[in-house]
Amino acid sequence: MKAIIAVNNLGFIGLGKNMLWRSSEDFKHFKALVTDGSYCVVGGNTFDSIAMVGKRCNLLRLSRNPRVGLSLGEIESINEASGIDWCLGGKLTYQVLAPYFTELHISHINDNSIGDVTFPDFKNINPSCKVFNYNFEINKPK
């Protein structure tokens, strides 16, 4: 499983259920990597905030509540049986699934907004995971 995450200069990845910035460059990059039909695992807040992505890929919602999503065990079984293409976050989902990452794609966004969700701790990441770093600017005001 691969993971993709965007982080700003201050280490924030979000504010509530939203991203802090708009970056057309980063969104194009995201769409180039996360292709139509991809199987993507997300946490609850991310699931609620990225409806447009759900039209492009098959979202698997990770949840402790079996009425609203799949358990970690179910996600692990799906990943072993057929493979999950991407982890799209949020923070806790990244941390829980880090041992399964084969690639981590990090978009560094040139932005200094204050958020309430910080970059995850990847201390348990798969040791053979390859990390790719990219740099993007935010959209200019019109």
C-alpha positions as CSV (number, residue, x, y, z in Angstrom):
1,M,0.0,0.0,0.0
2,K,1.2,3.5,-0.8
3,A,0.4,6.6,1.1
4,I,0.1,10.3,0.0
5,I,0.1,13.2,2.4
6,A,0.4,17.0,2.1
7,V,2.0,19.0,4.9
8,N,2.7,22.7,5.2
9,N,5.8,24.6,6.5
10,L,4.6,24.4,10.1
11,G,3.9,20.7,10.1
12,F,0.1,20.9,9.8
13,I,-1.9,18.6,7.5
14,G,-5.4,20.0,8.2
15,L,-7.9,22.0,10.2
16,G,-10.9,20.1,11.4
17,K,-12.1,18.1,8.4
18,N,-10.5,20.5,5.8
19,M,-7.2,21.2,4.2
20,L,-5.6,24.5,5.1
21,W,-4.7,25.5,1.6
22,R,-5.6,25.2,-2.1
23,S,-2.8,24.1,-4.5
24,S,-3.7,23.3,-8.1
25,E,-0.2,21.9,-8.6
26,D,-0.6,19.5,-5.7
27,F,-4.1,18.5,-6.8
28,K,-2.9,17.6,-10.3
29,H,0.0,15.6,-8.7
30,F,-2.6,13.8,-6.5
31,K,-4.8,13.0,-9.5
32,A,-1.8,11.6,-11.5
33,L,-0.9,9.2,-8.6
34,V,-4.3,8.2,-7.3
35,T,-5.8,7.0,-10.6
36,D,-9.4,6.1,-11.4
37,G,-10.5,2.8,-9.8
38,S,-7.8,2.8,-7.1
39,Y,-8.7,1.3,-3.8
40,C,-8.1,3.9,-1.1
41,V,-8.4,3.6,2.7
42,V,-9.4,6.6,4.7
43,G,-10.4,7.5,8.3
44,G,-13.8,9.0,9.2
45,N,-13.0,12.7,8.9
46,T,-11.1,12.2,5.7
47,F,-14.0,10.2,4.3
48,D,-16.4,13.0,5.2
49,S,-14.2,15.7,3.6
50,I,-13.2,14.1,0.2
51,A,-16.4,13.2,-1.5
52,M,-15.0,14.3,-4.9
53,V,-12.2,11.7,-4.6
54,G,-14.8,9.0,-4.0
55,K,-16.0,9.5,-7.5
56,R,-12.6,8.6,-8.8
57,C,-11.6,5.8,-6.5
58,N,-13.1,3.1,-4.2
59,L,-13.1,4.4,-0.7
60,L,-12.7,2.0,2.2
61,R,-13.5,3.7,5.5
62,L,-11.5,2.6,8.5
63,S,-13.5,2.9,11.7
64,R,-13.8,1.4,15.2
65,N,-17.6,1.4,14.6
66,P,-18.7,-1.5,12.4
67,R,-21.9,0.3,11.4
68,V,-19.9,3.1,9.6
69,G,-16.8,1.4,8.3
70,L,-14.4,-1.5,8.2
71,S,-12.2,-2.6,11.1
72,L,-8.4,-2.7,11.0
73,G,-8.6,-6.5,10.7
74,E,-10.9,-6.2,7.7
75,I,-8.6,-3.6,6.1
76,E,-5.6,-5.9,6.7
77,S,-7.5,-8.9,5.1
78,I,-8.5,-6.9,2.0
79,N,-4.9,-5.6,1.7
80,E,-3.5,-9.2,1.9
81,A,-6.1,-10.7,-0.5
82,S,-6.2,-8.1,-3.2
83,G,-4.1,-5.1,-2.2
84,I,-5.2,-1.6,-1.3
85,D,-3.6,1.0,-3.5
86,W,-3.5,4.1,-1.3
87,C,-3.9,5.4,2.2
88,L,-5.2,8.9,2.1
89,G,-5.3,9.8,5.8
90,G,-6.1,11.2,8.2
91,K,-3.5,11.3,10.9
92,L,-4.5,8.3,12.9
93,T,-5.1,6.2,9.8
94,Y,-1.6,7.0,8.5
95,Q,-0.1,6.0,11.9
96,V,-2.1,2.7,12.1
97,L,-1.4,1.6,8.5
98,A,2.3,2.8,8.3
99,P,3.7,-0.7,8.7
100,Y,2.0,-1.6,5.4
101,F,3.4,1.3,3.4
102,T,5.7,0.5,0.5
103,E,5.8,4.1,-0.7
104,L,5.2,7.4,1.1
105,H,4.6,10.4,-1.1
106,I,4.9,13.7,0.8
107,S,3.8,17.0,-0.7
108,H,5.5,19.9,1.0
109,I,3.2,22.9,0.6
110,N,4.7,26.4,0.9
111,D,2.1,27.7,3.4
112,N,2.2,29.0,7.0
113,S,-1.4,28.5,8.1
114,I,-2.1,27.2,11.6
115,G,-4.1,24.0,11.7
116,D,-5.2,21.5,14.4
117,V,-4.0,18.3,12.8
118,T,-0.2,17.8,12.6
119,F,2.0,15.5,10.5
120,P,1.8,11.9,11.9
121,D,4.4,10.1,13.8
122,F,5.7,7.4,11.4
123,K,7.9,5.6,14.0
124,N,6.3,2.3,13.0
125,I,6.7,2.7,9.3
126,N,7.7,-0.2,7.2
127,P,11.5,0.0,7.1
128,S,11.6,-0.8,3.4
129,C,9.2,2.0,2.6
130,K,10.4,4.4,-0.1
131,V,9.8,8.1,0.6
132,F,9.2,10.6,-2.2
133,N,9.2,14.4,-1.5
134,Y,7.6,17.0,-3.6
135,N,7.3,20.8,-3.2
136,F,4.3,22.9,-4.3
137,E,3.0,26.4,-3.9
138,I,-0.5,27.5,-2.8
139,N,-2.9,29.1,-5.3
140,K,-2.3,32.8,-5.8
141,P,-5.3,35.0,-4.8
142,K,-7.4,36.2,-7.7
